[in-house]
Amino acid sequence: MDGLPRLRWIRDAVQDNVGDETALVVVEGLAYSRTTGKAAERAGLWHLVVERLDGVVPWAQVPPTARAKYATGKGNAAKDAVLAAVVRRFPDVEVTGNDQADALVLAAMGLDHLGHPPVVVPAAHRVSLGAVVWP
């Protein structure tokens, strides 16, 4: 499945996993400087998902630099540095790639914001929570 049908499937899967008790959904902001060849598709998916969430559940957008800083202490950390930091900080979680590491960091940021940090994060890393507009 490709194109718009795939994007709609992902959007619907996200919506299906948001329940009445969902306290917060955390999404990463778009990284416009990336040259993956799929910038338009990823931007379209981001907007489809956020449009579906908006007004239904509280959600926050985390800038990519804030995600990296929360994980590593550096806002310009490379994806592999984030992955390495996540593997060290969450030794009981099987993380098999950069996308999973990013998702785990976003979840940890949301839990931290809600007062339930899943792991101890240095204060210098937690500063990145201030870069997020929380609902």
Buried (B, 14 or more C-beta within 10 A) or exposed (E): EEEEEEBEEBBEEBBEEBEEEEEBBBBBBBEEEEEEEEBEBBEBBBEBBBEBBEEEBBBBBBBBBBBBBBBBBBBEBEBEBBBBBBBEBBEEEEBEEBEBBBBBBBBBBBBBBEEEBBBEBEEEBBBBBEBBEBE
